Amino acid sequence: LLEDQPDDPETLRERPPVVTVMGHVDHGKTSLLDAIRRTNVTATEAGGITQHIGAYQVKIKDRKITFLDTPGHEAFTAMRARGAQVTDIAILVVAADDGVMPQTVEAINHAKAAGVPIVVAINKIDRPDANPERVKQQLSEYGLIPEEWGGDTIMVPVSAVKKEGINELLEMTLLTADMMELKANPDRPARGVVIEAKLDKGRGPVATVLVQKGTLKVGDNLVAGAVYGRVRALFDDKGERVKSAEPSMPVEVLGLSDLPQAGDIFQVVEDEKLARQIAALRQEEHRQEEFKAAAKTSLDDLFKQMEAGEVKELNLVVKGDVQGSVEALRAALEQLSTNEVKVSIIHGGVGAITESDVMLAAASKAIIIGFNVRPDANARRAAEEAGVEIRLYRVIYEVIDEVKAAMTGLLEPEKREVILGRAEVRATFKVPKVGTVAGCFVTEGKIQNRALARVIRDGVVVFEGRIESLKRFKDDVREVAQGYECGVGLEKFNDIKVGDIIEAYAIEEVKREL
Ligand code: GDP
């Protein structure tokens, strides 16, 4: 799907390097990014400097460098985990007084894992206790040997606060870029990565993207992850409207249908219909991934899902007449937790249900369980106002039964794959403008137009997608049953071969019970 075509070497032109700043907390990443941004602004611009997007460009000796404005290796690696390699060069900031610290080592490892060259900025050299030689010594232990010691790592002493050494650092970054011969073809439909995205009240979804290849223009149709759109306007890192963005340039894009995710690849496509179709297909993929994630059962997975907000919680405040009954209820109720719905007793106690219990329940969206106790007048009024549910019981098993029922209401319907049918490919035809159509024989069940489908070749799935056209002789049909022949066209798949099996299926939702 939207595979990237390699460019003819003849078409490649030099592009600016894209740089990420990494290093230990408090070693000066933010200060350095700030100092770099200011090297470039004229006095008149200085007031508007706070206006910036997730990346910016600076000019040095008439060449540009792009800086990603989210310091730290976590963001860098999160993007990489999504398949987006955006950074060409890492600037590793090490405070000259503090030296190499745990996150310095992490940053080195993250950059190395990504195969990204490191330029070291030895920061805070203005400090009286600065010791750049010790930093070099420490870095050598991690394989970063300074040039003057015969290694190949450039190390530049800087002071982000005093703005010293910044130009030299930028020049050294360009020198590193020169050795990498960073190039891209500017004359092709643009492709790149989403750096960040936010919903703007007036302007709708706004994505900051980094163009990696081609030139992005106003009016282009693009797909970004599971989102499509037509570029309505582009703004550069200074908030100024531009008509286009060339390789390595960060821009804000207006006109997307929804918010893409940081790290999503974007690509310009010829027409909006295609953009829309691809986005829809990706959404389906995302749904299937979520479906798989929900099927996990182990405790570790439960914790991970809870952190990711995928598990629902039933919060309860339990009040009882004696400590014994409160404890018994707590144990029995907590045991009801499943890996999708967690029962949490956020508060348990002896005595009447009070206004403070209601406030707590309201803040945590909890239900109050009263066992042989009653709410006092204030609590009753507060519960009505806040819409907090109070349930009163005299028998433990009734509590259990009702909580179970409440939990079932929180359950997502289960998604299940149902095979509709299978067909064997017996011939293939190239149809102009349509692509390759498979002449099939339905061996099992039925084949339905628009159904989800996969192609199986020698027991291996070679395609997942949808049936785009279904014909009996010359007629379009909705479905074809077992024992009949038909012509099947698959969405965006033209590599069908005789002997392939087409498996049509549906995703069915089933209501579940505990
Ligand atoms: P980050 O956590 O790596 O982004 O670090 P910051 O940029 O927030 O800097 C942490 C602290 O170090 C701040 O108090 C800065 O003012 C200070 N700092 C940063 N760079 C320098 C420098 O070059 N010299 C001195 N003396 N202090 C600095």
Residues whose N, C-alpha, C, O or C-beta is under 5 A from the ligand:
A	BS01	GDP	H24 V25 D26 H27 G28 K29 T30 S31 L32 N123 K124 I125 D126 R127 V158 S159 A160 V161 K162
